[in-house]
Every structure is written in C-alpha cells, then in structure tokens.
Amino acid sequence: MGQDVPNDRDARGGWGRAPASPQQASAIAPRVRAVGDIDHPDFRDTIDVLRVTANLTVATAEPPELVIIAQSRPNIFPIREVEALRRAAPLAGIVALAGSWCEGEPRTGRPWPGVQRLYWYEFSAWWQRQLAIRAAGKCPVWARPANHELRNSDCGLRIDSGTTRGTIVVNSDVRETAYVLSDSLCRAGYATIWQRAHRSHDRFRGAIAGIWDEGQLNEREAHQLATFCRQLSADGAPVVALLDFPRRDRVDHAISLGTAAVLSKPWLNADLITTLQIVTAHAHSRRAA
C-alpha cells in the first residue's frame, strides 16, 4: 500500500490496446504519482499506459501534477493516507481508481470526499481526453474544482461542421441503443449503419470502425463478437465493444477475440468519440505502414 511506480517509458501501453495519439505523445508528459494497490490485475493496463504517456514519480521526486490512488477493494487505502497525499502535494489533483469490487461503494460505503472517482475500465478514454485537453493548453479535469464536471457536463457533443469522417457499423440488438449511438455518432460527423447481432454475417464494405453493444460477453455473445470483428477486419476496421460492468477477464476475452478497445455502459459520448478517433487513427497508420 502506498507503493510508487518507477518510470519506464519502454513499456507497452493501451487499454484494449488503444495507443496514444501523436498529439498526446508530442506534448510534455504530466508528472503522475500512482499509489495503492497498483499490482492488482484490474490496473494493469492503466499502469502500462502511464509508463508511456506520463512521467511517473517516486516519493522523493518533484511534486506531481496528478496523484492516482488504485484501490481494488473498499477501505484498503485509509482516508488518512489520502489526506497525507494532499498535504504532501497540495497543488496536485487526486483521482481514485477503483476496481470492480468497489462498484457498490458509493451506495453502501464511504467514498473519499472531494476526490474524483473512476473505475478501472473508465480510465482509458478519460485519460486520453485529458491528455488532449492538456496538450491544447487547456485545463484538465484533475486541475479543476472538485464539482466542476457536475456543473459542466461533457455528456453531449457539439454538432459537427458537416465533414463526414466515415461510416461506423453499429451492432446491437436493442433498437433504442442503436438509435442513441447513431445519433451521437452522426452529431460527431460519422455516418452509421445499424446491424443486429444475429445478422453479423452481413457484410458492409468501406466502414472505418464498428461498435458492438451487448451484455457481459457470455458464450453466445463472444461468438457474435468474434464474427463481427472478423467481418470488419476485411477492411482493417477496428471494433469498440460496449459491455455492462466489464470485469478484467471479460475485457481480456474481448481483446483476444479481436476488439481494439472496451468501454463500459453507460458511456460518455465524449469518451466514445475519443476512443473511436484513436483506434481508427491507429488502424490507418498500420495500413499505411
């Protein structure tokens, strides 16, 4: 507990193996201190990507810009240690990175006051957005007041100028979910095609990516996801999977079936668009190589 992670910029990165964008890689990396239950499998991808996209500090190094506290289960990191971190780095933002066993803590436990909370499967897209905001010379969320996002929600998207970014295949058996996804994607400048999961054998040429919406990846869903990934791989199009409360083994399974990234439901539209931009840019660079 309280263990720091040494910097290792040769380590691999990614969550669902979505790489950092060139703009993020070129920016001066933020100084981050990661403490807590950092060796737990839930936080593996987070630590890997921070080694590549951040300057991870040790306790005696310069004050961090951000402190990330990894907690796989409730109450394993005492509030007194959170307060000690605040005193040691009063200008640093603090983010609680929660494992799957912490999902009920906001209802039945005592989450740390004044600390932004992210589940391990939410961190990836959030971090990419914050790096992009910071690289643009703006203030990332961790440097804002604790209630900022409650007053300034980023759940919506600005309507696109009219430029079409490409076609996204939305694979979902739920009509309402498909409509919500299509609306968000169209507002961001994408065209969409709706495909029901049981019709994943249908082929659509020219798509730049796919979104697969299902539950928790049971045997039937895994077969459908694998078929969908193979279908889109003909065009080199990556797939983003949306899962209900994903667990570490379910995310790993989705990646093994060909998924480029996994997001949890409910999702933030901004996180979904950011993830699509990253995985499609990575796919384009691989095709051009």
FENSUL-V263161 format. One record per backbone hydrogen bond with DSSP energy under -1.0 kcal/mol. CO is the residue of the C=O (numbers start at 1). NH is the residue of the N-H. E is the energy in kcal/mol with one decimal. If there is no record, write none. Layout:
# FENSUL-V263161
co/nh/e
CO/NH/E
CO/NH/E
This chain:
# FENSUL-V263161
co/nh/e
8/11/-1.5
21/25/-2.3
22/26/-1.8
30/55/-2.8
31/65/-2.6
31/66/-1.6
32/57/-2.2
33/68/-2.9
35/70/-3.0
36/38/-1.9
37/40/-1.4
40/43/-1.8
41/44/-1.5
43/47/-2.4
44/48/-2.2
45/49/-2.5
46/50/-2.2
47/51/-1.7
49/53/-2.7
50/54/-1.8
55/32/-2.2
58/61/-1.8
65/93/-2.1
66/33/-2.5
67/95/-2.6
68/35/-2.8
69/97/-3.0
70/37/-2.9
71/99/-2.4
73/76/-1.2
78/82/-1.2
79/83/-2.4
80/84/-1.8
81/85/-1.9
82/86/-2.0
83/87/-2.2
84/88/-2.1
85/89/-2.1
89/92/-1.5
93/67/-3.0
94/116/-1.2
95/69/-2.7
96/118/-3.0
97/71/-2.7
98/120/-2.4
99/102/-1.9
100/103/-1.4
102/105/-1.3
104/107/-1.1
104/108/-2.3
105/109/-2.5
112/115/-1.1
116/96/-3.6
118/98/-3.0
119/122/-2.2
119/123/-1.1
122/126/-1.5
123/127/-3.1
124/128/-2.1
125/129/-2.2
126/130/-2.4
127/131/-2.5
128/132/-2.0
129/133/-2.5
130/134/-2.6
131/135/-2.7
132/136/-1.4
133/138/-2.2
134/137/-1.7
140/143/-1.6
141/144/-2.0
145/148/-2.0
147/151/-1.1
148/152/-1.9
166/191/-2.6
167/208/-2.6
167/209/-1.0
168/193/-2.1
169/211/-2.9
170/195/-3.2
171/213/-2.9
174/178/-2.4
175/179/-2.4
176/180/-2.4
177/181/-2.7
178/182/-2.6
179/183/-2.6
180/184/-2.2
181/185/-2.7
182/186/-2.8
183/187/-2.1
184/188/-1.1
185/190/-2.7
186/189/-1.3
187/160/-2.1
189/165/-2.9
191/168/-2.8
193/170/-3.3
195/172/-1.6
196/199/-1.9
197/200/-1.3
199/202/-2.1
209/169/-2.2
210/240/-2.7
211/171/-3.4
212/242/-3.1
215/244/-2.8
218/222/-2.8
219/223/-1.9
220/224/-2.0
221/225/-2.7
222/226/-2.4
223/227/-2.0
224/228/-2.3
225/229/-2.7
226/230/-2.2
227/231/-2.3
228/232/-2.1
229/233/-1.7
232/235/-1.5
232/237/-2.3
233/236/-1.1
238/210/-2.2
239/260/-2.6
239/261/-1.3
240/212/-2.5
241/263/-2.9
242/214/-1.9
243/265/-1.9
247/251/-2.5
248/252/-2.3
249/253/-1.9
250/254/-2.4
251/255/-2.3
252/256/-2.2
253/257/-1.3
254/259/-2.1
255/258/-1.5
261/241/-2.6
263/243/-2.3
268/272/-2.2
269/273/-2.6
270/274/-2.3
271/275/-2.4
272/276/-2.4
273/277/-2.5
274/278/-2.0
275/279/-2.7
276/280/-2.4
277/281/-1.8
278/282/-2.2
279/283/-2.1
280/284/-2.3
281/285/-2.2
282/286/-1.9
283/287/-2.0
284/288/-2.0
285/289/-1.1
